[in-house]
Amino acid sequence: MTNQTVRGTKDLLFDEWYKFKYIQQIANRISSLYGFLPAQTPIFEYTEVFMKTLGDGSDIINKEMYTFYDKGGKSITLRPEFTAAIVRLLVEKKLQIPIKLFSTGPAFRYERPQKGRQRQFHQINFEVFGVENPKADIELISLAQHLLTKFNINKNVRLEINSLGDSETIAKYREVLIPYFKKFQNDLSEDSQNRLTKNPLRILDSKDEKDKLIISDAPKISDYYTRESLDFFEQVLNGLTALNIPCTVNSKLVRGLDYYCHTVFEFVIEDFGAQGAVFAGGRYDNLVSSVGGKYTPAIGFAGGIERIMELIDYSMKGDRPLCLVPIGKEAEEHALTLANELRRNGLYVIYEYNGALKNRMKKASQANAKAALIFGNEELGSKTLKIKNMDTGEEKVIAYGNMMENIHQTLLV
């Protein structure tokens, strides 16, 4: 079938489109309050950009990327996530740090479509580069919570947080995690068996029910924190307490990519089941240096717009139109000029190109017009207009000369 959307993609029409733009606009406004600057990258990059940052063992690389060769024989990949592209931008443009960057737009992953999750999806994305202080972690989590409050879904969402510690912590933890999971190797899911040697921490993120039983008794990373890692995490938790942001420490929470360290967090809602994260992020201090840039501590998070759309209660609250109702041939001809004048003065104006008075008034009512401007030969001759408030039914005659003032008064009632 050619006359239908590709599986995992979705058309946005009317109120849905307004809801989509509303989320982006709120995110843009809140980002500016925290000092973020806008950054937009192309929707596709050289495949190497993602291979370098995501790691060849990740599910995104192995199963989910949309990769193709262009006409020049170069391997190109549609953006599966923002961080890799933003890091490429940071290094290529030699941006001055510290810097905070906000991005929004589409991303692409080949995975099973489900509630709030599409193959072409859209994200709001926040990245802070060049700040090693845990205050950056606290501020970013506060920003995420601020967004949830603006979307009026903060009461339904809980913050789960964990620390992966520093490189020394992760190395020590791997040494105990691998032998633990090897005892249950034959009982693990196929994905977890593949992760066992490449990155056993990812097994902790498994949604397989059998894996979860094995994971429940796995060693905790908190037993292997270095002094520095523990201090860092305690500062983050104390900062959240100071800002009255409740959280739950989830020792099994990890991120699915190799580059994370220290703070990882998710804002989770139960209604979405296993895929319940509204926002997810964490710290990745070694990512920029791993792709050829200077050592640049960093932290960020992203949220799926489609998922937020499922959660928020939003109805279009746009301006109601002013409807023109011309009567007679001369009035019909004048309607085009009048509509142009009113629109150039900032008014939302609609009118039917033909039809009887009764039908035109019916159409004005169907369009939820705030007021109707009615005029025929008599009004044109006396340079007046009849304006009707569609809510109250009140009608009055206004002079063409002070038309804008009278229209605004009627629309404000």
GIDA-V782881 format. One record per residue. N is the residue number from 0. RES is the residue in one letter. PHI is phi in degrees with one decimal (* if undefined). OMEGA is omega in radians with two decimals (999 if undefined). Layout:
N:RES:PHI:OMEGA, N:RES:PHI:OMEGA
This chain:
0:M:*:3.11, 1:T:-94.5:-3.10, 2:N:-92.9:3.05, 3:Q:-153.6:-3.12, 4:T:-69.0:3.03, 5:V:-67.8:-3.14, 6:R:-54.4:3.14, 7:G:89.3:3.05, 8:T:-122.5:-3.01, 9:K:-151.1:2.99, 10:D:-79.4:3.05, 11:L:-117.0:-3.12, 12:L:-125.3:2.90, 13:F:53.1:-3.05, 14:D:-60.3:3.11, 15:E:-63.4:3.11, 16:W:-63.7:3.12, 17:Y:-64.0:3.10, 18:K:-63.2:3.11, 19:F:-57.6:-3.13, 20:K:-67.5:3.11, 21:Y:-59.3:3.13, 22:I:-62.1:3.12, 23:Q:-62.8:-3.11, 24:Q:-66.6:3.09, 25:I:-62.0:-3.14, 26:A:-61.9:3.13, 27:N:-64.6:-3.13, 28:R:-65.9:-3.13, 29:I:-66.6:3.14, 30:S:-58.4:-3.13, 31:S:-68.5:3.11, 32:L:-65.7:-3.11, 33:Y:-100.7:3.06, 34:G:84.3:3.12, 35:F:-82.9:3.09, 36:L:-106.9:-3.11, 37:P:-73.9:3.08, 38:A:-143.8:-3.13, 39:Q:-126.6:3.09, 40:T:-108.1:3.09, 41:P:-62.1:3.14, 42:I:-77.7:3.04, 43:F:-132.8:-3.12, 44:E:-135.8:2.94, 45:Y:-60.2:-3.06, 46:T:-54.1:-3.11, 47:E:-58.2:3.13, 48:V:-57.3:-3.11, 49:F:-83.7:3.10, 50:M:-62.6:-3.12, 51:K:-66.8:-2.99, 52:T:-93.2:-3.05, 53:L:-85.6:3.13, 54:G:85.0:-3.04, 55:D:-72.7:3.12, 56:G:-97.3:-3.06, 57:S:-79.9:3.10, 58:D:-62.0:-3.13, 59:I:-60.2:-3.13, 60:I:-67.1:-2.99, 61:N:-77.1:-2.97, 62:K:-126.5:-2.79, 63:E:-116.0:-3.02, 64:M:-77.8:2.99, 65:Y:-93.2:-3.06, 66:T:-120.8:-3.13, 67:F:-152.9:3.06, 68:Y:-99.9:3.10, 69:D:-81.6:-3.07, 70:K:-68.4:3.06, 71:G:-92.0:3.11, 72:G:82.4:3.13, 73:K:-89.0:3.09, 74:S:-79.8:-3.06, 75:I:-120.4:3.12, 76:T:-129.9:3.01, 77:L:-67.2:-3.04, 78:R:-54.9:3.07, 79:P:-88.2:3.09, 80:E:-163.1:-2.97, 81:F:-88.6:-2.92, 82:T:-58.1:-3.12, 83:A:-59.0:-3.13, 84:A:-67.5:3.13, 85:I:-66.9:3.08, 86:V:-64.9:3.06, 87:R:-56.9:3.11, 88:L:-60.3:-3.11, 89:L:-58.5:-3.09, 90:V:-73.5:-3.08, 91:E:-64.8:-3.08, 92:K:-87.1:-3.13, 93:K:51.8:-3.11, 94:L:-65.3:3.12, 95:Q:-72.0:3.08, 96:I:-111.8:0.04, 97:P:-71.0:3.13, 98:I:-151.5:3.09, 99:K:-117.4:-3.07, 100:L:-124.6:3.09, 101:F:-115.5:3.13, 102:S:-134.3:3.01, 103:T:-152.3:-3.14, 104:G:155.8:-3.07, 105:P:-82.5:2.98, 106:A:-138.7:-2.95, 107:F:-138.7:3.04, 108:R:-142.9:3.09, 109:Y:-86.7:3.12, 110:E:-147.8:-3.06, 111:R:-67.7:3.11, 112:P:-62.6:3.10, 113:Q:-155.3:-3.06, 114:K:-55.7:3.11, 115:G:73.2:-3.10, 116:R:-136.2:-3.12, 117:Q:-123.2:3.07, 118:R:-77.5:2.84, 119:Q:-104.1:-3.14, 120:F:-129.2:-3.08, 121:H:-129.4:-3.10, 122:Q:-130.2:2.81, 123:I:-106.8:-2.93, 124:N:-137.8:-3.08, 125:F:-128.3:-3.13, 126:E:-134.7:3.06, 127:V:-118.5:-3.12, 128:F:-116.1:2.99, 129:G:92.9:3.13, 130:V:-123.5:-3.13, 131:E:-91.5:-3.07, 132:N:-68.1:3.12, 133:P:-62.2:3.07, 134:K:-61.7:3.09, 135:A:-65.2:3.11, 136:D:-63.7:-3.12, 137:I:-62.6:-3.11, 138:E:-64.3:-3.12, 139:L:-67.6:3.09, 140:I:-65.7:3.08, 141:S:-63.0:3.10, 142:L:-61.3:3.13, 143:A:-60.5:3.12, 144:Q:-66.1:3.08, 145:H:-60.8:3.11, 146:L:-61.9:3.14, 147:L:-60.4:3.10, 148:T:-65.9:3.13, 149:K:-64.7:3.11, 150:F:-82.0:3.11, 151:N:60.8:3.07, 152:I:-124.9:-3.08, 153:N:-63.8:-3.10, 154:K:-73.6:-3.11, 155:N:-98.0:-3.01, 156:V:-120.2:3.07, 157:R:-116.7:3.12, 158:L:-94.7:3.01, 159:E:-108.7:-3.03, 160:I:-140.9:3.09, 161:N:-153.1:3.01, 162:S:-125.6:3.03, 163:L:-88.7:-3.14, 164:G:70.9:3.14, 165:D:-91.5:-3.08, 166:S:-60.7:3.14, 167:E:-64.8:3.10, 168:T:-59.7:-3.09, 169:I:-62.3:3.13, 170:A:-62.8:3.12, 171:K:-63.8:-3.09, 172:Y:-65.6:3.10, 173:R:-57.6:-3.09, 174:E:-62.1:3.12, 175:V:-96.8:-3.07, 176:L:-73.6:-3.10, 177:I:-60.5:3.13, 178:P:-63.6:3.10, 179:Y:-62.5:-3.09, 180:F:-71.1:3.12, 181:K:-62.8:3.10, 182:K:-63.6:-3.09, 183:F:-115.6:-2.98, 184:Q:-53.7:-3.09, 185:N:-71.5:-3.13, 186:D:-93.5:-3.13, 187:L:-73.8:3.04, 188:S:-64.1:-3.12, 189:E:-58.7:3.12, 190:D:-60.7:-3.11, 191:S:-68.7:3.06, 192:Q:-62.3:3.11, 193:N:-68.2:-3.12, 194:R:-78.1:-2.98, 195:L:-56.4:-3.12, 196:T:-94.1:-3.08, 197:K:-78.0:3.09, 198:N:-159.7:-3.07, 199:P:-62.9:3.12, 200:L:-60.9:-3.11, 201:R:-68.5:3.09, 202:I:-61.4:-3.13, 203:L:-62.1:-3.10, 204:D:-94.4:-3.08, 205:S:-64.5:3.09, 206:K:-100.6:3.11, 207:D:-68.3:-3.04, 208:E:-64.1:3.10, 209:K:-66.2:3.09, 210:D:-60.9:-3.10, 211:K:-60.0:3.12, 212:L:-64.9:3.12, 213:I:-69.2:-3.11, 214:I:-63.7:-3.04, 215:S:-57.7:-3.13, 216:D:-105.9:-3.12, 217:A:-68.8:3.06, 218:P:-56.6:3.13, 219:K:-96.2:-3.12, 220:I:-65.4:-3.12, 221:S:-61.9:3.11, 222:D:-75.4:-3.05, 223:Y:-123.4:3.09, 224:Y:-63.5:2.90, 225:T:-74.7:3.12, 226:R:-58.3:-3.12, 227:E:-65.4:3.14, 228:S:-64.2:-3.14, 229:L:-64.0:3.11, 230:D:-60.3:-3.12, 231:F:-61.0:-3.10, 232:F:-65.9:3.13, 233:E:-63.9:3.10, 234:Q:-63.8:3.11, 235:V:-63.3:-3.12, 236:L:-63.3:3.11, 237:N:-64.4:3.12, 238:G:-65.1:3.10, 239:L:-65.6:3.08, 240:T:-62.3:3.13, 241:A:-62.0:-3.14, 242:L:-93.7:-3.14, 243:N:57.5:3.07, 244:I:-107.2:-3.11, 245:P:-68.8:3.11, 246:C:-149.5:3.07, 247:T:-120.7:3.08, 248:V:-77.9:3.13, 249:N:-113.3:-3.04, 250:S:-66.8:3.14, 251:K:-95.9:-3.10, 252:L:-75.4:3.04, 253:V:-133.6:3.01, 254:R:-107.3:-3.04, 255:G:-79.1:-3.08, 256:L:-122.5:-3.01, 257:D:-67.5:-2.90, 258:Y:-82.6:-3.08, 259:Y:-78.9:3.05, 260:C:-152.1:3.11, 261:H:49.5:-2.97, 262:T:-67.8:2.92, 263:V:-130.4:-3.07, 264:F:-152.7:3.04, 265:E:-143.2:2.90, 266:F:-97.6:-2.92, 267:V:-116.1:3.04, 268:I:-124.7:-3.03, 269:E:-68.2:-3.01, 270:D:-60.2:-3.10, 271:F:-99.2:3.05, 272:G:62.6:-3.06, 273:A:-65.7:-3.13, 274:Q:-102.7:-2.94, 275:G:-94.2:-3.09, 276:A:-79.9:3.04, 277:V:-85.4:3.02, 278:F:-124.0:3.08, 279:A:-146.6:-3.14, 280:G:-171.7:3.14, 281:G:168.3:-3.07, 282:R:-98.5:-3.13, 283:Y:-144.9:-3.01, 284:D:-67.9:-3.04, 285:N:-103.1:-3.05, 286:L:-67.8:-3.07, 287:V:-60.8:-3.14, 288:S:-67.9:-3.12, 289:S:-70.8:3.13, 290:V:-109.6:3.03, 291:G:103.8:3.08, 292:G:-90.9:3.07, 293:K:-76.0:3.06, 294:Y:-57.6:-3.05, 295:T:-141.1:3.07, 296:P:-58.4:-3.05, 297:A:-155.2:3.04, 298:I:-149.8:3.14, 299:G:-162.4:3.01, 300:F:-154.0:3.11, 301:A:-139.1:3.08, 302:G:-139.0:3.13, 303:G:-82.8:-3.11, 304:I:-65.3:-3.14, 305:E:-60.6:3.13, 306:R:-67.0:3.11, 307:I:-64.0:3.12, 308:M:-59.2:3.13, 309:E:-67.4:-2.98, 310:L:-98.4:-3.00, 311:I:-88.4:3.06, 312:D:-98.2:-3.05, 313:Y:-139.1:2.99, 314:S:-127.5:-3.08, 315:M:-59.2:3.13, 316:K:-117.4:-3.10, 317:G:-75.3:3.12, 318:D:-65.2:3.03, 319:R:-86.7:-3.01, 320:P:-79.1:2.92, 321:L:-101.3:-3.04, 322:C:-106.7:3.08, 323:L:-89.0:3.13, 324:V:-128.7:3.12, 325:P:-79.3:-3.14, 326:I:-126.3:-3.14, 327:G:98.8:-3.02, 328:K:-62.3:-3.11, 329:E:-64.0:3.12, 330:A:-65.8:3.10, 331:E:-58.8:-3.13, 332:E:-67.6:-3.12, 333:H:-74.5:-3.06, 334:A:-58.6:-3.13, 335:L:-63.2:3.12, 336:T:-66.1:-3.12, 337:L:-65.3:3.12, 338:A:-59.9:3.13, 339:N:-61.9:-3.14, 340:E:-63.4:-3.11, 341:L:-66.5:3.12, 342:R:-64.6:3.11, 343:R:-67.9:3.05, 344:N:-96.8:3.00, 345:G:89.3:-3.13, 346:L:-98.7:3.08, 347:Y:-86.8:-2.99, 348:V:-123.5:3.02, 349:I:-129.8:2.97, 350:Y:-166.2:3.08, 351:E:-81.5:-3.08, 352:Y:-75.8:3.06, 353:N:-160.3:3.13, 354:G:129.2:3.14, 355:A:-76.0:-3.11, 356:L:-54.6:-3.07, 357:K:-61.4:-3.13, 358:N:-67.0:-3.13, 359:R:-68.3:3.10, 360:M:-66.9:3.10, 361:K:-65.1:3.12, 362:K:-65.1:3.10, 363:A:-62.9:3.12, 364:S:-67.0:3.13, 365:Q:-63.4:3.13, 366:A:-82.9:-3.13, 367:N:57.7:3.13, 368:A:-65.2:3.09, 369:K:-77.3:-3.12, 370:A:-152.0:3.07, 371:A:-121.0:3.03, 372:L:-100.7:-3.06, 373:I:-110.9:-3.11, 374:F:-154.7:3.08, 375:G:-135.1:-3.10, 376:N:-62.3:-3.13, 377:E:-61.5:-3.12, 378:E:-66.8:3.14, 379:L:-64.4:-3.13, 380:G:-66.7:-3.10, 381:S:-96.0:-3.12, 382:K:53.2:3.09, 383:T:-129.1:3.05, 384:L:-139.5:3.03, 385:K:-99.3:3.14, 386:I:-114.6:-3.12, 387:K:-119.0:3.03, 388:N:-75.1:-3.03, 389:M:-72.8:3.12, 390:D:-84.0:-3.06, 391:T:-99.2:-3.08, 392:G:82.3:-3.11, 393:E:-68.3:3.09, 394:E:-121.4:3.01, 395:K:-152.0:3.13, 396:V:-96.8:3.14, 397:I:-122.5:3.12, 398:A:-80.0:3.14, 399:Y:-59.8:-3.06, 400:G:-63.0:3.10, 401:N:-112.7:-3.08, 402:M:-57.3:-3.04, 403:M:-63.0:-3.14, 404:E:-61.5:-3.13, 405:N:-69.1:3.11, 406:I:-63.8:-3.14, 407:H:-61.0:3.12, 408:Q:-61.0:-3.13, 409:T:-67.5:-3.10, 410:L:-68.7:-3.11, 411:L:-82.5:-3.12, 412:V:-64.4:999
